[in-house]
Amino acid sequence: MGFFDFMTKEIAIDLGTANTLIIYNDKIVVDNPSIVARNIKSGKIIAVGKEAALMQGKTHENIQTIRPLKDGVIADFEAAEQMIQEFIKLIPPFRKRFFSPKLKMVICIPSGITEVEKRAVRDSAEKVNASDVYLIHEPMAAAIGMGIDIQKPQGNMIIDIGGGTTEIAVIALSGIAVKKSIKIAGDVFNDDIVYYMRTKHNLYIGERMAEQIKIEVGSALDELENPPEDFPVQGRDLITGKPKEVVVNYKEIAKALDKSLIRIKDGIIETLSMTPPELSADIYKSGLYLAGGGSLLRGLDKRISEATGLPVHIGEDPLRAVIRGTGAVLKDFDKYKAVLLR
């Protein structure tokens, strides 16, 4: 190992639409919302991550909150670059440094990403001093993070429901045999809830409140064995313009999310229909694997199981399955070299 190898630091990044996670030295050192707050007059970033998320929907004309990623890819190049830079500064050993170290990065990306979008991710990484940039598809990283042996000649179907996209992939022999990327995921669920509250209750709510509703009473089924308690929702009355509170239950939210969940179900069935028969036989035995924050929606595993007739497994800590897998690739680089895109 030469001097410059010693100076290079290795990090794994899950650059998600909703959250960005970073692994350094086998530990998750950054877990923050993918959002920045910018001063419009000066153009300077005044907050990132959790601090910026608190400002969302509460800013005045001089401050703008930006989510640099949309549908799993970079939508605002400059904001994404600044956000990554600020998150890297949060890594404890990097805080005391006078200069930025050279970085070797493994970054996960959606399976349906275009070459132009891949270039945008690489360019953003290179701007923050990355000398080596490797990309890995999200469903592949999720499979590794859930402990699936991706190198075996055995088919496994992964469904990763993130913030911007739902990634469906059949994995075998360190490769993706069949894949489908749907732009229906956590953000669309939030939009569905905002629309439902507006049309059914004449209540105007923001994105943060919609996210809270999804967490507290979100459901994929209108009949649950252990239903959550009803949740009070505050917003603005569209008729009077006054602040108002409405109590909602999980059955209402199941109704609000129904159309989006049907599209995800259709995507899963379509992917199964494109799967070669030998891999289909494997999937029949092993079932389907759910990862990502969307998999935490109450009753979603049961709904998918009923639609496909297959057992559905939710990985341990599904929210972090992708970053755990990306970190595992970084740790055992030679073993997983075949799954990386240079």
C-alpha positions in Angstrom: 0.0 0.0 0.0 1.5 3.4 -1.1 1.2 6.7 0.7 -1.7 7.9 -1.5 -3.6 4.7 -0.8 -3.2 5.4 2.9 -4.6 8.9 2.4 -7.7 7.6 0.5 -10.8 7.1 2.7 -13.5 4.7 1.8 -17.2 5.5 2.2 -20.5 4.0 1.1 -23.4 6.2 0.2 -27.1 5.5 -0.2 -28.1 8.7 -2.0 -31.9 8.5 -1.6 -34.7 10.7 -2.6 -36.0 10.9 1.0 -32.8 10.1 3.1 -29.1 10.0 2.6 -27.0 7.5 4.6 -23.2 7.2 4.7 -21.1 4.3 6.1 -17.5 4.8 7.2 -15.4 2.2 8.9 -18.4 -0.2 9.0 -20.6 2.3 10.9 -23.5 4.4 9.7 -22.2 7.8 10.5 -24.7 9.9 8.6 -28.5 9.4 8.4 -30.2 12.5 7.3 -33.1 13.7 5.2 -32.0 14.5 1.6 -32.9 18.2 1.8 -31.0 21.5 1.8 -32.1 25.1 2.8 -30.6 27.9 0.7 -30.6 31.6 1.1 -32.0 32.9 -2.2 -30.2 36.3 -2.1 -26.7 35.0 -1.3 -27.1 31.5 -2.9 -25.5 30.0 0.2 -26.6 26.7 1.8 -27.7 27.6 5.4 -28.8 24.1 6.5 -28.8 20.5 5.4 -30.4 17.3 6.5 -32.5 17.3 9.8 -32.0 21.0 10.3 -33.2 21.9 6.8 -36.2 19.4 7.2 -37.4 21.3 10.2 -37.6 24.4 8.0 -39.7 22.7 5.2 -43.0 24.5 4.7 -42.0 27.2 7.2 -39.7 29.4 5.2 -40.0 33.1 4.2 -39.3 34.6 0.8 -35.5 34.7 1.3 -35.1 31.0 2.2 -35.9 28.1 -0.1 -35.8 24.4 0.9 -34.7 22.1 -1.9 -34.8 18.3 -2.3 -32.0 17.7 -4.8 -33.2 14.2 -5.7 -36.4 13.4 -7.5 -37.5 9.8 -8.4 -34.2 8.5 -7.2 -32.0 10.6 -9.4 -30.3 14.1 -9.1 -32.7 16.8 -10.2 -30.7 19.8 -8.9 -27.0 19.2 -9.6 -25.6 22.1 -7.6 -27.7 21.5 -4.5 -26.9 17.8 -4.6 -23.2 18.5 -4.8 -23.4 20.9 -1.8 -25.5 18.5 0.2 -23.1 15.6 -0.3 -20.2 17.9 0.6 -21.9 19.0 3.9 -22.9 15.4 4.8 -19.3 14.2 4.3 -18.2 17.0 6.7 -20.5 15.4 9.3 -18.3 12.2 9.3 -16.6 12.4 12.7 -12.9 11.8 11.6 -13.3 14.3 8.7 -14.4 17.2 11.0 -11.0 18.0 12.4 -9.2 17.9 9.0 -7.8 21.0 7.4 -8.1 19.5 3.9 -10.6 17.1 2.3 -9.2 13.5 2.0 -9.3 11.6 -1.3 -12.4 9.4 -1.3 -13.2 6.0 -2.7 -17.0 5.8 -3.0 -19.6 3.2 -3.6 -22.9 4.8 -4.3 -26.2 3.0 -4.9 -28.5 4.0 -7.8 -32.0 3.0 -9.1 -31.9 0.1 -11.6 -33.8 2.1 -14.2 -31.3 5.0 -14.2 -30.1 6.4 -17.6 -26.5 6.9 -18.7 -27.0 10.7 -18.3 -28.3 10.3 -14.7 -25.4 8.0 -13.9 -23.0 10.7 -15.1 -24.7 13.2 -12.9 -24.1 11.0 -9.8 -20.5 10.4 -10.8 -19.8 14.1 -11.5 -21.3 15.1 -8.1 -19.1 12.5 -6.4 -16.0 13.7 -8.2 -16.7 17.3 -7.2 -16.4 16.3 -3.5 -12.9 14.9 -4.0 -13.8 11.3 -5.0 -10.9 9.7 -6.9 -12.7 6.3 -7.4 -16.5 6.2 -7.9 -18.3 2.9 -8.1 -22.1 2.5 -8.6 -24.3 -0.4 -7.5 -28.0 -0.9 -8.3 -30.3 -0.4 -5.2 -32.1 -3.9 -5.4 -28.7 -5.6 -5.6 -27.5 -3.6 -2.5 -30.8 -4.4 -0.7 -30.4 -8.1 -1.4 -26.8 -8.1 0.0 -28.0 -6.0 3.0 -30.7 -8.6 3.8 -28.1 -11.4 3.8 -29.1 -13.0 0.5 -26.3 -14.9 -1.2 -26.4 -13.1 -4.6 -23.7 -15.3 -6.1 -25.6 -18.5 -6.0 -27.3 -19.9 -9.1 -30.6 -19.2 -7.4 -33.3 -16.6 -8.2 -34.5 -14.1 -5.6 -37.0 -11.3 -6.1 -36.3 -8.0 -4.3 -38.8 -5.2 -4.0 -37.2 -2.0 -2.7 -39.8 0.7 -2.0 -37.9 3.9 -1.4 -38.8 7.6 -1.4 -38.8 8.2 -5.1 -38.9 4.8 -6.8 -40.0 1.2 -6.3 -37.2 -1.1 -7.6 -38.3 -4.6 -8.5 -35.5 -7.1 -9.5 -34.9 -10.8 -9.9 -31.3 -11.5 -8.9 -29.1 -14.5 -9.5 -25.4 -15.2 -10.1 -24.3 -11.7 -9.1 -26.5 -10.1 -11.7 -30.0 -8.7 -12.3 -32.0 -11.1 -14.6 -35.2 -9.1 -14.8 -35.8 -5.6 -13.5 -38.5 -2.9 -13.3 -38.3 0.6 -11.8 -41.6 2.3 -11.0 -41.9 6.0 -10.0 -44.4 5.2 -7.3 -43.0 5.2 -3.8 -43.0 7.1 -0.5 -43.3 10.6 -2.1 -46.3 9.6 -4.2 -47.9 8.1 -1.0 -47.5 11.5 0.6 -49.1 13.3 -2.4 -52.0 10.8 -2.2 -52.6 11.7 1.4 -52.4 15.4 0.7 -55.0 15.0 -2.1 -57.2 12.8 0.1 -57.2 15.3 3.0 -58.0 18.2 0.6 -60.9 16.4 -1.3 -62.5 14.5 1.6 -61.9 16.9 4.6 -61.3 20.3 2.9 -58.1 20.4 4.8 -54.9 21.7 3.3 -51.8 20.0 4.8 -48.1 20.1 4.0 -45.7 17.3 3.0 -44.3 16.9 6.5 -47.8 16.3 8.0 -48.6 13.9 5.2 -45.4 11.9 6.0 -46.4 11.9 9.7 -49.9 10.6 8.8 -48.3 7.8 6.7 -46.1 6.8 9.6 -48.8 7.0 12.3 -51.8 5.5 10.5 -50.6 4.4 7.1 -52.0 1.1 5.9 -52.2 -1.0 2.7 -55.3 -2.9 4.0 -58.6 -1.6 5.3 -58.8 -4.4 7.8 -55.8 -4.9 10.2 -55.4 -7.3 13.1 -53.7 -4.7 15.3 -55.0 -1.3 14.0 -53.2 1.9 15.0 -55.1 4.6 17.0 -56.8 7.4 15.1 -54.5 10.3 14.4 -55.4 14.1 14.8 -54.3 16.1 11.8 -53.9 19.9 11.8 -53.9 22.1 8.7 -55.8 24.9 7.0 -59.5 24.8 6.3 -59.9 25.4 2.5 -63.3 27.0 3.0 -62.8 29.3 6.0 -59.0 29.7 5.7 -58.7 29.1 9.5 -56.5 26.5 11.2 -58.5 23.2 11.7 -58.0 19.7 13.2 -59.5 16.5 11.7 -59.1 13.0 13.1 -58.3 10.3 10.6 -58.1 6.5 10.8 -56.1 3.9 9.0 -59.0 2.8 6.8 -59.1 6.3 5.3 -55.4 6.2 4.5 -55.7 2.7 3.0 -58.3 4.2 0.7 -56.1 7.2 -0.2 -53.1 4.9 -1.1 -55.1 2.3 -2.9 -54.4 3.4 -6.5 -50.7 3.7 -6.0 -50.5 0.3 -4.3 -52.4 -1.3 -7.2 -49.7 0.1 -9.6 -46.9 -1.4 -7.4 -48.7 -4.7 -7.3 -49.1 -4.6 -11.1 -45.4 -3.9 -11.5 -44.5 -7.0 -9.3 -46.9 -9.2 -11.3 -45.5 -7.9 -14.6 -41.9 -8.6 -13.4 -42.9 -12.1 -12.4 -44.4 -12.7 -15.8 -41.1 -11.8 -17.5 -39.0 -14.1 -15.2 -37.5 -17.2 -16.8 -39.1 -20.4 -15.7 -36.1 -21.8 -13.7 -35.9 -18.6 -11.7 -39.7 -18.6 -11.2 -39.3 -22.0 -9.6 -36.7 -20.6 -7.2 -39.0 -17.6 -6.3 -41.9 -20.0 -5.7 -39.8 -21.7 -3.0 -38.1 -18.6 -1.5 -40.9 -16.0 -1.8 -40.5 -12.2 -2.2 -38.2 -9.9 -0.2 -39.3 -6.4 0.8 -36.9 -3.6 1.6 -37.0 0.2 1.9 -39.1 2.5 4.0 -42.2 1.8 2.1 -42.1 -1.8 3.1 -43.0 -0.6 6.7 -46.5 0.3 5.5 -48.9 -1.8 7.7 -50.3 -4.8 5.8 -48.3 -4.3 2.6 -46.6 -7.7 2.9 -50.0 -9.4 3.3 -51.5 -7.5 0.4 -48.6 -8.4 -1.9 -48.8 -12.0 -0.7 -52.5 -12.3 -1.5 -52.0 -10.8 -5.0 -49.1 -13.1 -5.9 -49.8 -16.2 -3.9 -46.2 -16.1 -2.6 -44.8 -15.7 0.8 -43.4 -12.2 1.5 -40.5 -11.5 3.8 -39.6 -8.1 5.2 -35.9 -7.7 6.0 -34.7 -6.7 9.4 -34.4 -2.9 9.5 -35.6 -2.6 5.9 -35.0 1.2 6.0 -31.3 0.5 6.1 -31.0 -2.6 4.0 -29.6 -0.7 1.0 -26.9 1.1 2.9 -25.9 -2.1 4.8 -25.5 -3.9 1.5 -23.5 -1.0 0.0 -21.3 -1.0 3.1 -20.8 -4.8 2.8 -19.7 -4.3 -0.8 -17.1 -1.7 0.2 -15.8 -3.9 3.0 -15.4 -7.0 0.8 -14.6 -5.2 -2.5 -13.0 -8.1 -4.3 -15.9 -10.5 -3.6 -18.6 -8.2 -4.9 -16.6 -6.5 -7.7 -18.8 -8.2 -10.3 -21.9 -6.2 -9.1 -20.3 -2.8 -9.4 -20.6 -0.3 -12.3 -17.4 1.7 -12.9 
